[in-house]
Amino acid sequence: DGDQLLLEEAVTNLVDNALKYAGPGASITLSACREGWEAVLAVEDNGPGVPAGELPRLTERFHRPAGSPPGGSGLGLSIVSEIAQTHGGTLQLSCPEGGGLRAEVRLPLAQSSV
């Protein structure tokens, strides 16, 4: 259960972010799965990634890492994080080996009484 418009906004922001920051020729992979009682949506790219020290700051409002392409307001990932939290979930960011960025939204699934 969730707010469809907010969840669509989260996915759009993650894909837009990957397209903008991964760079020309980069690959972007979207995946969705169920892990236990969580739905997991991931957007991963093989672009240049970000320095590990920047990861915790990427969800801060208006934060843009040094060397970011022009444009943007630094709000995309903070909005995704807030949408995830509104749904009782989280946004987790990581740098896969070999470069790039992985953004993973984890949302609790409704538990059935069956």
C-alpha positions in Angstrom: 0.0 0.0 0.0 1.3 3.4 -0.8 0.7 6.8 -2.4 1.1 6.1 -6.2 2.0 9.7 -7.1 4.7 9.9 -4.5 6.1 6.6 -5.4 6.1 7.5 -9.1 7.9 10.8 -8.1 10.6 8.8 -6.2 11.2 6.5 -9.2 11.3 9.4 -11.6 13.8 11.3 -9.4 16.1 8.2 -9.1 16.1 7.6 -12.9 16.6 11.3 -13.7 19.4 11.5 -11.2 21.2 8.5 -12.7 20.7 9.8 -16.3 22.1 13.2 -15.3 25.1 12.1 -13.2 26.2 8.8 -14.7 27.4 10.5 -17.9 27.3 9.8 -21.6 27.6 6.1 -22.5 26.8 4.9 -18.9 24.5 2.0 -18.2 21.6 2.4 -15.9 19.9 -0.7 -14.4 16.5 -0.7 -12.6 15.5 -3.7 -10.5 12.7 -4.6 -8.2 12.3 -7.5 -5.9 10.9 -8.7 -2.6 13.2 -9.5 0.3 11.3 -10.8 3.3 8.6 -8.3 4.2 10.2 -5.5 2.1 9.9 -4.3 -1.5 13.2 -3.3 -2.9 13.6 -0.9 -5.8 17.1 -0.2 -7.0 18.5 2.2 -9.6 22.2 1.6 -10.3 24.6 3.2 -12.8 28.2 2.5 -13.8 29.1 6.2 -14.0 32.0 7.8 -12.1 30.2 7.6 -8.8 30.9 9.8 -5.8 33.6 9.9 -3.2 32.6 7.7 -0.2 32.6 10.8 2.1 29.9 12.4 -0.1 27.4 9.5 0.3 25.9 10.6 3.7 25.4 14.2 2.3 23.6 13.2 -0.9 20.2 13.3 0.8 20.7 16.7 2.3 18.5 19.4 0.8 20.4 21.6 -1.7 23.6 19.6 -1.4 25.4 19.2 -4.7 28.8 17.5 -4.8 31.8 19.4 -6.2 32.1 18.9 -10.0 28.3 18.3 -10.4 27.0 19.1 -13.9 25.2 22.4 -14.2 21.5 22.6 -13.4 19.6 20.8 -10.7 18.8 22.0 -7.2 20.2 19.3 -5.0 16.7 18.2 -4.0 16.1 15.0 -5.9 17.6 12.4 -3.5 16.3 14.3 -0.4 12.8 14.1 -1.9 13.2 10.4 -2.6 14.4 9.9 1.0 11.4 11.7 2.4 9.0 9.7 0.2 10.6 6.5 1.4 10.3 7.6 5.1 6.7 8.6 4.5 6.0 5.0 3.5 7.9 3.6 6.5 11.0 2.8 4.4 14.5 4.0 3.7 16.7 5.2 0.9 20.2 3.6 0.9 23.0 4.8 -1.2 26.2 2.9 -2.0 29.1 2.9 -4.4 29.4 -0.5 -6.1 32.9 -1.9 -6.8 34.0 -0.6 -10.2 32.2 2.7 -9.8 28.8 4.2 -10.2 26.1 4.7 -7.6 23.3 2.4 -6.4 20.2 4.0 -4.9 18.0 1.4 -3.1 14.5 2.2 -1.8 13.3 -0.3 0.7 9.6 -0.2 1.7 7.7 -2.5 4.1 5.1 -4.7 2.5 1.6 -4.9 4.0 1.4 -8.1 6.0 -1.5 -10.3 5.3 -3.5 -11.9 8.1 -3.8 -15.2 6.2 
